[in-house]
Amino acid sequence: MANKKALKKKDFDLKALTAELSSSTEYKPQEYLDCGEAFTETTGVPGPAIGHLNQFLGHSDSGKTAALIKSMINSQKKGRLPVLLITEEKWSFGHAKLMGFDCAETEPNKWDGNFIFRDDFEYVEQLTDYVNLLLDKQAKGELPIALDFFWDSVGSIPCKMTYEGKGGKQHTAGVLSDKIGMGLNRRITSTRKADRPYTNTLVIVVQPWVWVDMGNPMTKPKLQGKGGNSIYLNSTLVFQFGNIQNAGTSSVNAVKQGRKIRFATRTKIAVKKNHINGLGYDDGKIIITPHDFILDTPNEIKKYKERYNEYWKVILGVDGDFEIIDEDETDAKRLSEKIAAIKAKKDDSSED
């Protein structure tokens, strides 16, 4: 009976007890690495979230690298330090510079600027150890600047055990889960706390594979990231580029005197995961040019053509104006002409 009496509400100060046992952490206001107005309008999100793990998922040539470069450019503009971790043998400083990345070629294949660049990693552990090394230097005051890590890409290098011929895909997935999901992700997100001097960011390009339930033909295919689900599960923001089973892109071509060159590429971008505010579009289309993202409208394509007219005339190697032909429109025109030809042939046969 004595215990029951002690638990009566009048003898139990819940407010005082919760105040004593509770604690709260203050976080910095949320910021983003801005990929530009066209990207924001297409996706509903400015770009990768600063202080978080972000993922760019999609097939080759679907816009992931363009988004990565735009993020790097904004990182420089914000006075932060981009750290490029390149394990995909497709990187081009020339392309990055054309888009606006602040870099200069000091000698053939040697580039300098406000960034750190590494492309000599053989396996995942080398890369994650290097990121931890930089974070340790930052914590000691030896690297007094906010760090934005850009890895291109998961799926292009194995874990150490697999590299040495002792493991397989499951080992690489386990390492990614341990080193990224449980390790780096925690170190990155903890820098969002108000008492931390710098807020760091991790943006990862992930190569895809298409998952299909072979036992159920009615199941829709899903785009999965290589290396297991750990990167997806731990990412705050996930942007998907292109279609599920292929890149899902189409060309916008520049044509003059019979010569045709890809002028731009149309792609899809969807926000597949947003654990900040839940916002984002799932059906956006955008145009990728060598210089920037632009909105998928005839007017924006025209404005871009006018702005970079001299650049494209040099590429085409001709003087004067050139024509823009949309691949989708061309296909539609061909289909229309084919239908008209079949119909005309049928009409001729009827008359006979």
KOLGU-174497 format. One record per residue (C-alpha): x, y, z. Coordinates in steps of 0.25 Angstrom, whole numbers, padded with zeros to 4 digits, always signed. Example, Ala and Ser with C-alpha at 12.3 -4.5 7.8 and 13.67 -1.06 7.14 Angstrom:
SITE     xx     yy     zz
SITE  +0049  -0018  +0031
SITE  +0055  -0004  +0029
This chain:
SITE     xx     yy     zz
SITE  +0000  +0000  +0000
SITE  +0012  +0009  +0003
SITE  +0017  +0008  -0011
SITE  +0004  +0011  -0017
SITE  +0002  +0023  -0009
SITE  +0016  +0028  -0014
SITE  +0012  +0027  -0028
SITE  +0000  +0036  -0027
SITE  +0000  +0048  -0036
SITE  +0000  +0058  -0025
SITE  +0014  +0052  -0021
SITE  +0019  +0051  -0035
SITE  +0025  +0063  -0041
SITE  +0026  +0059  -0056
SITE  +0031  +0073  -0061
SITE  +0043  +0073  -0051
SITE  +0046  +0059  -0054
SITE  +0046  +0060  -0069
SITE  +0054  +0073  -0068
SITE  +0065  +0066  -0060
SITE  +0066  +0054  -0069
SITE  +0064  +0060  -0083
SITE  +0074  +0067  -0092
SITE  +0073  +0074  -0105
SITE  +0083  +0077  -0116
SITE  +0083  +0090  -0124
SITE  +0085  +0089  -0139
SITE  +0089  +0099  -0149
SITE  +0079  +0104  -0159
SITE  +0078  +0095  -0171
SITE  +0086  +0099  -0184
SITE  +0088  +0093  -0198
SITE  +0098  +0092  -0209
SITE  +0091  +0099  -0219
SITE  +0090  +0093  -0233
SITE  +0083  +0105  -0239
SITE  +0069  +0110  -0242
SITE  +0066  +0100  -0253
SITE  +0070  +0088  -0244
SITE  +0062  +0094  -0232
SITE  +0049  +0096  -0241
SITE  +0050  +0082  -0246
SITE  +0052  +0075  -0233
SITE  +0047  +0084  -0223
SITE  +0060  +0083  -0215
SITE  +0072  +0092  -0218
SITE  +0082  +0081  -0217
SITE  +0090  +0072  -0207
SITE  +0087  +0076  -0192
SITE  +0099  +0081  -0185
SITE  +0102  +0073  -0173
SITE  +0096  +0060  -0178
SITE  +0099  +0048  -0187
SITE  +0093  +0050  -0201
SITE  +0092  +0040  -0212
SITE  +0091  +0042  -0227
SITE  +0086  +0029  -0233
SITE  +0084  +0026  -0248
SITE  +0090  +0020  -0261
SITE  +0102  +0026  -0268
SITE  +0100  +0039  -0276
SITE  +0087  +0042  -0269
SITE  +0092  +0055  -0262
SITE  +0098  +0050  -0249
SITE  +0112  +0056  -0252
SITE  +0106  +0070  -0256
SITE  +0099  +0070  -0243
SITE  +0112  +0067  -0236
SITE  +0119  +0078  -0243
SITE  +0108  +0088  -0240
SITE  +0109  +0084  -0225
SITE  +0124  +0086  -0225
SITE  +0123  +0099  -0232
SITE  +0114  +0104  -0221
SITE  +0123  +0098  -0210
SITE  +0134  +0107  -0215
SITE  +0125  +0119  -0216
SITE  +0121  +0117  -0201
SITE  +0135  +0117  -0197
SITE  +0135  +0102  -0194
SITE  +0146  +0092  -0199
SITE  +0141  +0082  -0209
SITE  +0148  +0068  -0208
SITE  +0147  +0060  -0220
SITE  +0149  +0045  -0218
SITE  +0149  +0039  -0232
SITE  +0148  +0024  -0234
SITE  +0141  +0025  -0248
SITE  +0150  +0027  -0260
SITE  +0141  +0037  -0267
SITE  +0145  +0050  -0259
SITE  +0148  +0062  -0267
SITE  +0153  +0075  -0262
SITE  +0151  +0081  -0275
SITE  +0136  +0078  -0274
SITE  +0136  +0083  -0260
SITE  +0143  +0096  -0263
SITE  +0133  +0098  -0275
SITE  +0122  +0098  -0265
SITE  +0128  +0108  -0256
SITE  +0137  +0100  -0246
SITE  +0149  +0108  -0242
SITE  +0161  +0101  -0247
SITE  +0173  +0103  -0256
SITE  +0182  +0094  -0263
SITE  +0196  +0097  -0259
SITE  +0202  +0086  -0268
SITE  +0197  +0075  -0276
SITE  +0187  +0067  -0268
SITE  +0191  +0075  -0255
SITE  +0180  +0083  -0249
SITE  +0180  +0093  -0238
SITE  +0170  +0101  -0230
SITE  +0162  +0102  -0218
SITE  +0159  +0087  -0216
SITE  +0166  +0074  -0212
SITE  +0166  +0063  -0223
SITE  +0169  +0048  -0221
SITE  +0167  +0037  -0232
SITE  +0177  +0026  -0228
SITE  +0168  +0018  -0218
SITE  +0168  +0003  -0221
SITE  +0158  -0001  -0211
SITE  +0147  +0005  -0202
SITE  +0155  +0005  -0189
SITE  +0166  +0013  -0195
SITE  +0156  +0024  -0198
SITE  +0148  +0024  -0185
SITE  +0162  +0024  -0177
SITE  +0165  +0036  -0186
SITE  +0152  +0043  -0182
SITE  +0154  +0040  -0168
SITE  +0169  +0046  -0169
SITE  +0163  +0059  -0174
SITE  +0153  +0060  -0163
SITE  +0163  +0057  -0152
SITE  +0172  +0068  -0158
SITE  +0160  +0077  -0158
SITE  +0157  +0073  -0143
SITE  +0171  +0077  -0139
SITE  +0170  +0090  -0146
SITE  +0180  +0087  -0157
SITE  +0169  +0088  -0168
SITE  +0161  +0100  -0163
SITE  +0150  +0099  -0174
SITE  +0136  +0092  -0176
SITE  +0138  +0080  -0185
SITE  +0129  +0075  -0196
SITE  +0133  +0061  -0200
SITE  +0129  +0056  -0214
SITE  +0130  +0042  -0217
SITE  +0129  +0037  -0232
SITE  +0125  +0026  -0230
SITE  +0120  +0014  -0222
SITE  +0121  +0002  -0231
SITE  +0134  +0005  -0237
SITE  +0143  -0001  -0227
SITE  +0142  -0013  -0218
SITE  +0146  -0015  -0203
SITE  +0160  -0019  -0199
SITE  +0156  -0034  -0197
SITE  +0150  -0034  -0211
SITE  +0161  -0026  -0217
SITE  +0171  -0037  -0212
SITE  +0162  -0048  -0218
SITE  +0157  -0053  -0204
SITE  +0143  -0048  -0204
SITE  +0131  -0044  -0213
SITE  +0120  -0035  -0214
SITE  +0114  -0038  -0200
SITE  +0127  -0033  -0194
SITE  +0127  -0020  -0202
SITE  +0113  -0018  -0197
SITE  +0117  -0021  -0183
SITE  +0129  -0011  -0183
SITE  +0120  +0000  -0189
SITE  +0110  -0002  -0178
SITE  +0121  -0002  -0167
SITE  +0130  +0009  -0173
SITE  +0119  +0018  -0179
SITE  +0106  +0015  -0172
SITE  +0111  +0013  -0158
SITE  +0124  +0021  -0159
SITE  +0125  +0033  -0168
SITE  +0110  +0036  -0168
SITE  +0111  +0038  -0153
SITE  +0123  +0047  -0154
SITE  +0117  +0055  -0165
SITE  +0103  +0057  -0158
SITE  +0109  +0061  -0145
SITE  +0115  +0073  -0150
SITE  +0101  +0079  -0152
SITE  +0101  +0082  -0137
SITE  +0102  +0097  -0133
SITE  +0114  +0095  -0125
SITE  +0122  +0089  -0137
SITE  +0131  +0100  -0144
SITE  +0129  +0093  -0158
SITE  +0118  +0086  -0165
SITE  +0122  +0075  -0174
SITE  +0115  +0068  -0185
SITE  +0116  +0055  -0193
SITE  +0110  +0053  -0207
SITE  +0112  +0040  -0214
SITE  +0109  +0036  -0228
SITE  +0104  +0021  -0228
SITE  +0104  +0012  -0240
SITE  +0091  +0005  -0241
SITE  +0085  -0009  -0244
SITE  +0071  -0013  -0247
SITE  +0064  -0022  -0237
SITE  +0053  -0031  -0242
SITE  +0045  -0042  -0234
SITE  +0047  -0053  -0244
SITE  +0036  -0061  -0236
SITE  +0026  -0051  -0238
SITE  +0024  -0045  -0252
SITE  +0015  -0035  -0248
SITE  +0025  -0028  -0239
SITE  +0030  -0015  -0245
SITE  +0045  -0014  -0247
SITE  +0053  -0005  -0236
SITE  +0066  +0003  -0237
SITE  +0075  -0001  -0227
SITE  +0089  +0004  -0223
SITE  +0101  -0005  -0225
SITE  +0108  -0009  -0211
SITE  +0095  -0012  -0204
SITE  +0084  -0003  -0198
SITE  +0093  +0003  -0187
SITE  +0096  +0016  -0195
SITE  +0081  +0018  -0198
SITE  +0076  +0015  -0184
SITE  +0086  +0025  -0178
SITE  +0084  +0036  -0188
SITE  +0076  +0048  -0185
SITE  +0074  +0052  -0199
SITE  +0073  +0042  -0211
SITE  +0072  +0048  -0225
SITE  +0069  +0038  -0236
SITE  +0073  +0041  -0251
SITE  +0067  +0035  -0263
SITE  +0058  +0023  -0264
SITE  +0059  +0010  -0256
SITE  +0063  +0000  -0267
SITE  +0072  +0010  -0275
SITE  +0077  +0024  -0275
SITE  +0064  +0029  -0281
SITE  +0070  +0041  -0288
SITE  +0068  +0047  -0302
SITE  +0076  +0057  -0310
SITE  +0074  +0071  -0314
SITE  +0083  +0073  -0327
SITE  +0090  +0084  -0333
SITE  +0089  +0083  -0349
SITE  +0096  +0091  -0359
SITE  +0100  +0087  -0374
SITE  +0097  +0073  -0371
SITE  +0106  +0072  -0359
SITE  +0099  +0068  -0346
SITE  +0104  +0069  -0332
SITE  +0098  +0066  -0318
SITE  +0094  +0080  -0314
SITE  +0088  +0076  -0300
SITE  +0082  +0064  -0293
SITE  +0068  +0062  -0287
SITE  +0067  +0054  -0275
SITE  +0058  +0051  -0263
SITE  +0061  +0055  -0249
SITE  +0052  +0050  -0237
SITE  +0054  +0052  -0222
SITE  +0053  +0038  -0217
SITE  +0056  +0041  -0202
SITE  +0055  +0054  -0194
SITE  +0057  +0052  -0179
SITE  +0058  +0067  -0177
SITE  +0044  +0072  -0180
SITE  +0038  +0061  -0189
SITE  +0037  +0071  -0201
SITE  +0041  +0068  -0215
SITE  +0036  +0064  -0229
SITE  +0035  +0050  -0235
SITE  +0033  +0054  -0250
SITE  +0043  +0065  -0253
SITE  +0050  +0066  -0267
SITE  +0062  +0075  -0269
SITE  +0072  +0078  -0280
SITE  +0086  +0076  -0278
SITE  +0096  +0085  -0286
SITE  +0111  +0085  -0286
SITE  +0110  +0098  -0278
SITE  +0098  +0096  -0268
SITE  +0084  +0091  -0266
SITE  +0073  +0098  -0272
SITE  +0058  +0096  -0272
SITE  +0052  +0087  -0282
SITE  +0044  +0098  -0290
SITE  +0046  +0103  -0304
SITE  +0048  +0117  -0299
SITE  +0060  +0112  -0290
SITE  +0066  +0104  -0301
SITE  +0065  +0117  -0310
SITE  +0071  +0126  -0299
SITE  +0083  +0116  -0297
SITE  +0086  +0115  -0312
SITE  +0086  +0130  -0313
SITE  +0096  +0131  -0301
SITE  +0105  +0121  -0306
SITE  +0104  +0123  -0321
SITE  +0118  +0126  -0323
SITE  +0123  +0113  -0315
SITE  +0114  +0104  -0323
SITE  +0118  +0110  -0337
SITE  +0132  +0106  -0333
SITE  +0128  +0092  -0329
SITE  +0120  +0091  -0342
SITE  +0131  +0097  -0350
SITE  +0122  +0106  -0359
SITE  +0118  +0120  -0359
SITE  +0104  +0125  -0358
SITE  +0091  +0120  -0351
SITE  +0089  +0106  -0348
SITE  +0076  +0098  -0346
SITE  +0072  +0091  -0333
SITE  +0065  +0078  -0335
SITE  +0059  +0070  -0323
SITE  +0061  +0055  -0324
SITE  +0047  +0053  -0318
SITE  +0041  +0062  -0328
SITE  +0048  +0055  -0340
SITE  +0043  +0042  -0335
SITE  +0029  +0047  -0335
SITE  +0031  +0053  -0349
SITE  +0036  +0040  -0354
SITE  +0025  +0032  -0348
SITE  +0014  +0042  -0354
SITE  +0021  +0041  -0368
SITE  +0021  +0026  -0367
SITE  +0006  +0026  -0363
SITE  +0003  +0035  -0374
SITE  +0010  +0027  -0385
SITE  +0003  +0014  -0380
SITE  -0010  +0021  -0381
SITE  -0007  +0027  -0395
SITE  -0003  +0013  -0400
SITE  -0016  +0007  -0394
SITE  -0024  +0018  -0401
SITE  -0017  +0015  -0414
SITE  -0020  +0000  -0413
SITE  -0035  +0003  -0410
SITE  -0036  +0011  -0423
SITE  -0030  -0001  -0431
